[in-house]
Amino acid sequence: MSDAEWAVVRDLLSVPGWLSGRGGRPEGYCHRQMIDAVRYLVDNGIKPFRSGL
């Protein structure tokens, strides 16, 4: 995801509770990594572990 695309998407996501002072546990992954992972799966699909199946 390019920086320009991220600038558009970032504003659409909610702010995590721990950043806005509402408590909660910090997230393990940043939102950009999660969006990149979803886009990768949508683009490539979920492929079987073994190609012979």
mmCIF file of the N, C-alpha and C atoms, coordinates in Angstrom:
data_MODEL
# 
_entry.id   MODEL 
# 
loop_
_atom_site.group_PDB 
_atom_site.id 
_atom_site.type_symbol 
_atom_site.label_atom_id 
_atom_site.label_alt_id 
_atom_site.label_comp_id 
_atom_site.label_asym_id 
_atom_site.label_entity_id 
_atom_site.label_seq_id 
_atom_site.pdbx_PDB_ins_code 
_atom_site.Cartn_x 
_atom_site.Cartn_y 
_atom_site.Cartn_z 
_atom_site.occupancy 
_atom_site.B_iso_or_equiv 
_atom_site.pdbx_formal_charge 
_atom_site.auth_seq_id 
_atom_site.auth_comp_id 
_atom_site.auth_asym_id 
_atom_site.auth_atom_id 
_atom_site.pdbx_PDB_model_num 
ATOM 1   N N  . MET A 1 1  ? 0.854   -1.155  0.000  1.00 0.00 ? 1  MET A N  1 
ATOM 2   C CA . MET A 1 1  ? 0.000   0.000   0.000  1.00 0.00 ? 1  MET A CA 1 
ATOM 3   C C  . MET A 1 1  ? 0.911   1.231   0.000  1.00 0.00 ? 1  MET A C  1 
ATOM 4   N N  . SER A 1 2  ? 0.626   2.114   -0.890 1.00 0.00 ? 2  SER A N  1 
ATOM 5   C CA . SER A 1 2  ? 1.445   3.322   -0.986 1.00 0.00 ? 2  SER A CA 1 
ATOM 6   C C  . SER A 1 2  ? 1.093   4.290   0.150  1.00 0.00 ? 2  SER A C  1 
ATOM 7   N N  . ASP A 1 3  ? 1.960   5.249   0.372  1.00 0.00 ? 3  ASP A N  1 
ATOM 8   C CA . ASP A 1 3  ? 1.698   6.244   1.415  1.00 0.00 ? 3  ASP A CA 1 
ATOM 9   C C  . ASP A 1 3  ? 0.457   7.073   1.106  1.00 0.00 ? 3  ASP A C  1 
ATOM 10  N N  . ALA A 1 4  ? 0.212   7.339   -0.168 1.00 0.00 ? 4  ALA A N  1 
ATOM 11  C CA . ALA A 1 4  ? -0.975  8.106   -0.550 1.00 0.00 ? 4  ALA A CA 1 
ATOM 12  C C  . ALA A 1 4  ? -2.255  7.309   -0.257 1.00 0.00 ? 4  ALA A C  1 
ATOM 13  N N  . GLU A 1 5  ? -2.235  6.015   -0.560 1.00 0.00 ? 5  GLU A N  1 
ATOM 14  C CA . GLU A 1 5  ? -3.398  5.168   -0.257 1.00 0.00 ? 5  GLU A CA 1 
ATOM 15  C C  . GLU A 1 5  ? -3.617  5.077   1.246  1.00 0.00 ? 5  GLU A C  1 
ATOM 16  N N  . TRP A 1 6  ? -2.536  4.934   2.006  1.00 0.00 ? 6  TRP A N  1 
ATOM 17  C CA . TRP A 1 6  ? -2.653  4.820   3.451  1.00 0.00 ? 6  TRP A CA 1 
ATOM 18  C C  . TRP A 1 6  ? -3.209  6.105   4.062  1.00 0.00 ? 6  TRP A C  1 
ATOM 19  N N  . ALA A 1 7  ? -2.839  7.260   3.518  1.00 0.00 ? 7  ALA A N  1 
ATOM 20  C CA . ALA A 1 7  ? -3.333  8.534   4.030  1.00 0.00 ? 7  ALA A CA 1 
ATOM 21  C C  . ALA A 1 7  ? -4.857  8.616   3.917  1.00 0.00 ? 7  ALA A C  1 
ATOM 22  N N  . VAL A 1 8  ? -5.412  8.025   2.868  1.00 0.00 ? 8  VAL A N  1 
ATOM 23  C CA . VAL A 1 8  ? -6.870  8.022   2.687  1.00 0.00 ? 8  VAL A CA 1 
ATOM 24  C C  . VAL A 1 8  ? -7.527  7.025   3.643  1.00 0.00 ? 8  VAL A C  1 
ATOM 25  N N  . VAL A 1 9  ? -6.963  5.828   3.738  1.00 0.00 ? 9  VAL A N  1 
ATOM 26  C CA . VAL A 1 9  ? -7.565  4.762   4.539  1.00 0.00 ? 9  VAL A CA 1 
ATOM 27  C C  . VAL A 1 9  ? -7.429  5.044   6.037  1.00 0.00 ? 9  VAL A C  1 
ATOM 28  N N  . ARG A 1 10 ? -6.330  5.617   6.459  1.00 0.00 ? 10 ARG A N  1 
ATOM 29  C CA . ARG A 1 10 ? -6.062  5.848   7.886  1.00 0.00 ? 10 ARG A CA 1 
ATOM 30  C C  . ARG A 1 10 ? -7.174  6.656   8.548  1.00 0.00 ? 10 ARG A C  1 
ATOM 31  N N  . ASP A 1 11 ? -7.703  7.627   7.856  1.00 0.00 ? 11 ASP A N  1 
ATOM 32  C CA . ASP A 1 11 ? -8.752  8.472   8.433  1.00 0.00 ? 11 ASP A CA 1 
ATOM 33  C C  . ASP A 1 11 ? -10.080 7.729   8.596  1.00 0.00 ? 11 ASP A C  1 
ATOM 34  N N  . LEU A 1 12 ? -10.265 6.628   7.893  1.00 0.00 ? 12 LEU A N  1 
ATOM 35  C CA . LEU A 1 12 ? -11.504 5.861   7.982  1.00 0.00 ? 12 LEU A CA 1 
ATOM 36  C C  . LEU A 1 12 ? -11.524 4.888   9.157  1.00 0.00 ? 12 LEU A C  1 
ATOM 37  N N  . LEU A 1 13 ? -10.353 4.583   9.721  1.00 0.00 ? 13 LEU A N  1 
ATOM 38  C CA . LEU A 1 13 ? -10.254 3.629   10.823 1.00 0.00 ? 13 LEU A CA 1 
ATOM 39  C C  . LEU A 1 13 ? -10.437 4.342   12.158 1.00 0.00 ? 13 LEU A C  1 
ATOM 40  N N  . SER A 1 14 ? -11.021 3.632   13.102 1.00 0.00 ? 14 SER A N  1 
ATOM 41  C CA . SER A 1 14 ? -11.214 4.222   14.428 1.00 0.00 ? 14 SER A CA 1 
ATOM 42  C C  . SER A 1 14 ? -9.896  4.241   15.202 1.00 0.00 ? 14 SER A C  1 
ATOM 43  N N  . VAL A 1 15 ? -9.808  5.145   16.154 1.00 0.00 ? 15 VAL A N  1 
ATOM 44  C CA . VAL A 1 15 ? -8.620  5.254   16.995 1.00 0.00 ? 15 VAL A CA 1 
ATOM 45  C C  . VAL A 1 15 ? -8.700  4.178   18.080 1.00 0.00 ? 15 VAL A C  1 
ATOM 46  N N  . PRO A 1 16 ? -7.628  3.411   18.296 1.00 0.00 ? 16 PRO A N  1 
ATOM 47  C CA . PRO A 1 16 ? -7.660  2.391   19.357 1.00 0.00 ? 16 PRO A CA 1 
ATOM 48  C C  . PRO A 1 16 ? -7.942  3.012   20.725 1.00 0.00 ? 16 PRO A C  1 
ATOM 49  N N  . GLY A 1 17 ? -8.640  2.256   21.561 1.00 0.00 ? 17 GLY A N  1 
ATOM 50  C CA . GLY A 1 17 ? -9.025  2.765   22.871 1.00 0.00 ? 17 GLY A CA 1 
ATOM 51  C C  . GLY A 1 17 ? -7.857  3.174   23.736 1.00 0.00 ? 17 GLY A C  1 
ATOM 52  N N  . TRP A 1 18 ? -6.779  2.437   23.686 1.00 0.00 ? 18 TRP A N  1 
ATOM 53  C CA . TRP A 1 18 ? -5.645  2.758   24.546 1.00 0.00 ? 18 TRP A CA 1 
ATOM 54  C C  . TRP A 1 18 ? -4.954  4.051   24.117 1.00 0.00 ? 18 TRP A C  1 
ATOM 55  N N  . LEU A 1 19 ? -5.100  4.450   22.850 1.00 0.00 ? 19 LEU A N  1 
ATOM 56  C CA . LEU A 1 19 ? -4.511  5.714   22.411 1.00 0.00 ? 19 LEU A CA 1 
ATOM 57  C C  . LEU A 1 19 ? -5.378  6.911   22.797 1.00 0.00 ? 19 LEU A C  1 
ATOM 58  N N  . SER A 1 20 ? -6.669  6.681   22.921 1.00 0.00 ? 20 SER A N  1 
ATOM 59  C CA . SER A 1 20 ? -7.567  7.792   23.257 1.00 0.00 ? 20 SER A CA 1 
ATOM 60  C C  . SER A 1 20 ? -7.853  7.872   24.754 1.00 0.00 ? 20 SER A C  1 
ATOM 61  N N  . GLY A 1 21 ? -7.116  7.105   25.565 1.00 0.00 ? 21 GLY A N  1 
ATOM 62  C CA . GLY A 1 21 ? -7.246  7.195   27.014 1.00 0.00 ? 21 GLY A CA 1 
ATOM 63  C C  . GLY A 1 21 ? -8.380  6.403   27.610 1.00 0.00 ? 21 GLY A C  1 
ATOM 64  N N  . ARG A 1 22 ? -8.965  5.475   26.876 1.00 0.00 ? 22 ARG A N  1 
ATOM 65  C CA . ARG A 1 22 ? -10.079 4.677   27.397 1.00 0.00 ? 22 ARG A CA 1 
ATOM 66  C C  . ARG A 1 22 ? -9.608  3.356   27.978 1.00 0.00 ? 22 ARG A C  1 
ATOM 67  N N  . GLY A 1 23 ? -8.307  3.160   28.065 1.00 0.00 ? 23 GLY A N  1 
ATOM 68  C CA . GLY A 1 23 ? -7.782  1.915   28.593 1.00 0.00 ? 23 GLY A CA 1 
ATOM 69  C C  . GLY A 1 23 ? -7.721  0.847   27.517 1.00 0.00 ? 23 GLY A C  1 
ATOM 70  N N  . GLY A 1 24 ? -7.474  -0.352  27.939 1.00 0.00 ? 24 GLY A N  1 
ATOM 71  C CA . GLY A 1 24 ? -7.374  -1.453  26.995 1.00 0.00 ? 24 GLY A CA 1 
ATOM 72  C C  . GLY A 1 24 ? -5.932  -1.814  26.710 1.00 0.00 ? 24 GLY A C  1 
ATOM 73  N N  . ARG A 1 25 ? -5.782  -2.866  25.992 1.00 0.00 ? 25 ARG A N  1 
ATOM 74  C CA . ARG A 1 25 ? -4.463  -3.415  25.695 1.00 0.00 ? 25 ARG A CA 1 
ATOM 75  C C  . ARG A 1 25 ? -3.974  -2.898  24.349 1.00 0.00 ? 25 ARG A C  1 
ATOM 76  N N  . PRO A 1 26 ? -2.704  -2.536  24.263 1.00 0.00 ? 26 PRO A N  1 
ATOM 77  C CA . PRO A 1 26 ? -2.164  -2.111  22.963 1.00 0.00 ? 26 PRO A CA 1 
ATOM 78  C C  . PRO A 1 26 ? -2.250  -3.245  21.942 1.00 0.00 ? 26 PRO A C  1 
ATOM 79  N N  . GLU A 1 27 ? -2.425  -2.884  20.701 1.00 0.00 ? 27 GLU A N  1 
ATOM 80  C CA . GLU A 1 27 ? -2.563  -3.881  19.646 1.00 0.00 ? 27 GLU A CA 1 
ATOM 81  C C  . GLU A 1 27 ? -1.212  -4.496  19.307 1.00 0.00 ? 27 GLU A C  1 
ATOM 82  N N  . GLY A 1 28 ? -1.245  -5.732  18.835 1.00 0.00 ? 28 GLY A N  1 
ATOM 83  C CA . GLY A 1 28 ? -0.021  -6.428  18.478 1.00 0.00 ? 28 GLY A CA 1 
ATOM 84  C C  . GLY A 1 28 ? 0.505   -6.045  17.105 1.00 0.00 ? 28 GLY A C  1 
ATOM 85  N N  . TYR A 1 29 ? -0.374  -5.585  16.232 1.00 0.00 ? 29 TYR A N  1 
ATOM 86  C CA . TYR A 1 29 ? 0.013   -5.218  14.874 1.00 0.00 ? 29 TYR A CA 1 
ATOM 87  C C  . TYR A 1 29 ? -0.581  -3.854  14.541 1.00 0.00 ? 29 TYR A C  1 
ATOM 88  N N  . CYS A 1 30 ? 0.116   -3.119  13.725 1.00 0.00 ? 30 CYS A N  1 
ATOM 89  C CA . CYS A 1 30 ? -0.428  -1.827  13.326 1.00 0.00 ? 30 CYS A CA 1 
ATOM 90  C C  . CYS A 1 30 ? -1.518  -2.031  12.267 1.00 0.00 ? 30 CYS A C  1 
ATOM 91  N N  . HIS A 1 31 ? -2.392  -1.055  12.161 1.00 0.00 ? 31 HIS A N  1 
ATOM 92  C CA . HIS A 1 31 ? -3.509  -1.161  11.217 1.00 0.00 ? 31 HIS A CA 1 
ATOM 93  C C  . HIS A 1 31 ? -3.021  -1.304  9.780  1.00 0.00 ? 31 HIS A C  1 
ATOM 94  N N  . ARG A 1 32 ? -1.940  -0.646  9.436  1.00 0.00 ? 32 ARG A N  1 
ATOM 95  C CA . ARG A 1 32 ? -1.452  -0.709  8.057  1.00 0.00 ? 32 ARG A CA 1 
ATOM 96  C C  . ARG A 1 32 ? -1.024  -2.125  7.685  1.00 0.00 ? 32 ARG A C  1 
ATOM 97  N N  . GLN A 1 33 ? -0.380  -2.832  8.613  1.00 0.00 ? 33 GLN A N  1 
ATOM 98  C CA . GLN A 1 33 ? 0.014   -4.215  8.346  1.00 0.00 ? 33 GLN A CA 1 
ATOM 99  C C  . GLN A 1 33 ? -1.211  -5.109  8.172  1.00 0.00 ? 33 GLN A C  1 
ATOM 100 N N  . MET A 1 34 ? -2.238  -4.875  8.963  1.00 0.00 ? 34 MET A N  1 
ATOM 101 C CA . MET A 1 34 ? -3.445  -5.689  8.855  1.00 0.00 ? 34 MET A CA 1 
ATOM 102 C C  . MET A 1 34 ? -4.164  -5.443  7.528  1.00 0.00 ? 34 MET A C  1 
ATOM 103 N N  . ILE A 1 35 ? -4.251  -4.193  7.110  1.00 0.00 ? 35 ILE A N  1 
ATOM 104 C CA . ILE A 1 35 ? -4.877  -3.871  5.828  1.00 0.00 ? 35 ILE A CA 1 
ATOM 105 C C  . ILE A 1 35 ? -4.070  -4.490  4.686  1.00 0.00 ? 35 ILE A C  1 
ATOM 106 N N  . ASP A 1 36 ? -2.744  -4.412  4.773  1.00 0.00 ? 36 ASP A N  1 
ATOM 107 C CA . ASP A 1 36 ? -1.895  -5.027  3.750  1.00 0.00 ? 36 ASP A CA 1 
ATOM 108 C C  . ASP A 1 36 ? -2.122  -6.538  3.674  1.00 0.00 ? 36 ASP A C  1 
ATOM 109 N N  . ALA A 1 37 ? -2.272  -7.193  4.829  1.00 0.00 ? 37 ALA A N  1 
ATOM 110 C CA . ALA A 1 37 ? -2.496  -8.639  4.850  1.00 0.00 ? 37 ALA A CA 1 
ATOM 111 C C  . ALA A 1 37 ? -3.832  -8.998  4.204  1.00 0.00 ? 37 ALA A C  1 
ATOM 112 N N  . VAL A 1 38 ? -4.874  -8.239  4.506  1.00 0.00 ? 38 VAL A N  1 
ATOM 113 C CA . VAL A 1 38 ? -6.189  -8.501  3.913  1.00 0.00 ? 38 VAL A CA 1 
ATOM 114 C C  . VAL A 1 38 ? -6.137  -8.286  2.400  1.00 0.00 ? 38 VAL A C  1 
ATOM 115 N N  . ARG A 1 39 ? -5.501  -7.210  1.976  1.00 0.00 ? 39 ARG A N  1 
ATOM 116 C CA . ARG A 1 39 ? -5.392  -6.948  0.535  1.00 0.00 ? 39 ARG A CA 1 
ATOM 117 C C  . ARG A 1 39 ? -4.607  -8.054  -0.171 1.00 0.00 ? 39 ARG A C  1 
ATOM 118 N N  . TYR A 1 40 ? -3.574  -8.583  0.471  1.00 0.00 ? 40 TYR A N  1 
ATOM 119 C CA . TYR A 1 40 ? -2.790  -9.676  -0.104 1.00 0.00 ? 40 TYR A CA 1 
ATOM 120 C C  . TYR A 1 40 ? -3.662  -10.917 -0.293 1.00 0.00 ? 40 TYR A C  1 
ATOM 121 N N  . LEU A 1 41 ? -4.453  -11.259 0.733  1.00 0.00 ? 41 LEU A N  1 
ATOM 122 C CA . LEU A 1 41 ? -5.311  -12.437 0.629  1.00 0.00 ? 41 LEU A CA 1 
ATOM 123 C C  . LEU A 1 41 ? -6.393  -12.259 -0.428 1.00 0.00 ? 41 LEU A C  1 
ATOM 124 N N  . VAL A 1 42 ? -6.955  -11.075 -0.529 1.00 0.00 ? 42 VAL A N  1 
ATOM 125 C CA . VAL A 1 42 ? -7.984  -10.828 -1.545 1.00 0.00 ? 42 VAL A CA 1 
ATOM 126 C C  . VAL A 1 42 ? -7.376  -10.931 -2.934 1.00 0.00 ? 42 VAL A C  1 
ATOM 127 N N  . ASP A 1 43 ? -6.173  -10.421 -3.101 1.00 0.00 ? 43 ASP A N  1 
ATOM 128 C CA . ASP A 1 43 ? -5.520  -10.436 -4.407 1.00 0.00 ? 43 ASP A CA 1 
ATOM 129 C C  . ASP A 1 43 ? -5.065  -11.838 -4.805 1.00 0.00 ? 43 ASP A C  1 
ATOM 130 N N  . ASN A 1 44 ? -4.455  -12.573 -3.873 1.00 0.00 ? 44 ASN A N  1 
ATOM 131 C CA . ASN A 1 44 ? -3.854  -13.875 -4.194 1.00 0.00 ? 44 ASN A CA 1 
ATOM 132 C C  . ASN A 1 44 ? -4.702  -15.071 -3.802 1.00 0.00 ? 44 ASN A C  1 
ATOM 133 N N  . GLY A 1 45 ? -5.636  -14.874 -2.938 1.00 0.00 ? 45 GLY A N  1 
ATOM 134 C CA . GLY A 1 45 ? -6.457  -15.978 -2.471 1.00 0.00 ? 45 GLY A CA 1 
ATOM 135 C C  . GLY A 1 45 ? -5.701  -16.812 -1.447 1.00 0.00 ? 45 GLY A C  1 
ATOM 136 N N  . ILE A 1 46 ? -6.397  -17.748 -0.836 1.00 0.00 ? 46 ILE A N  1 
ATOM 137 C CA . ILE A 1 46 ? -5.782  -18.647 0.121  1.00 0.00 ? 46 ILE A CA 1 
ATOM 138 C C  . ILE A 1 46 ? -5.479  -19.925 -0.623 1.00 0.00 ? 46 ILE A C  1 
ATOM 139 N N  . LYS A 1 47 ? -4.209  -20.209 -0.782 1.00 0.00 ? 47 LYS A N  1 
ATOM 140 C CA . LYS A 1 47 ? -3.784  -21.366 -1.552 1.00 0.00 ? 47 LYS A CA 1 
ATOM 141 C C  . LYS A 1 47 ? -3.484  -22.530 -0.630 1.00 0.00 ? 47 LYS A C  1 
ATOM 142 N N  . PRO A 1 48 ? -3.745  -23.752 -1.084 1.00 0.00 ? 48 PRO A N  1 
ATOM 143 C CA . PRO A 1 48 ? -3.438  -24.913 -0.254 1.00 0.00 ? 48 PRO A CA 1 
ATOM 144 C C  . PRO A 1 48 ? -1.934  -25.005 0.006  1.00 0.00 ? 48 PRO A C  1 
ATOM 145 N N  . PHE A 1 49 ? -1.602  -25.599 1.145  1.00 0.00 ? 49 PHE A N  1 
ATOM 146 C CA . PHE A 1 49 ? -0.196  -25.732 1.546  1.00 0.00 ? 49 PHE A CA 1 
ATOM 147 C C  . PHE A 1 49 ? 0.572   -26.563 0.521  1.00 0.00 ? 49 PHE A C  1 
ATOM 148 N N  . ARG A 1 50 ? -0.039  -27.619 0.090  1.00 0.00 ? 50 ARG A N  1 
ATOM 149 C CA . ARG A 1 50 ? 0.592   -28.496 -0.906 1.00 0.00 ? 50 ARG A CA 1 
ATOM 150 C C  . ARG A 1 50 ? -0.091  -28.294 -2.254 1.00 0.00 ? 50 ARG A C  1 
ATOM 151 N N  . SER A 1 51 ? 0.706   -28.131 -3.263 1.00 0.00 ? 51 SER A N  1 
ATOM 152 C CA . SER A 1 51 ? 0.110   -27.875 -4.573 1.00 0.00 ? 51 SER A CA 1 
ATOM 153 C C  . SER A 1 51 ? -0.520  -29.122 -5.187 1.00 0.00 ? 51 SER A C  1 
ATOM 154 N N  . GLY A 1 52 ? -0.244  -30.299 -4.658 1.00 0.00 ? 52 GLY A N  1 
ATOM 155 C CA . GLY A 1 52 ? -0.794  -31.530 -5.195 1.00 0.00 ? 52 GLY A CA 1 
ATOM 156 C C  . GLY A 1 52 ? -2.212  -31.833 -4.729 1.00 0.00 ? 52 GLY A C  1 
ATOM 157 N N  . LEU A 1 53 ? -2.748  -31.047 -3.853 1.00 0.00 ? 53 LEU A N  1 
ATOM 158 C CA . LEU A 1 53 ? -4.097  -31.327 -3.345 1.00 0.00 ? 53 LEU A CA 1 
ATOM 159 C C  . LEU A 1 53 ? -5.169  -30.861 -4.270 1.00 0.00 ? 53 LEU A C  1 
# 
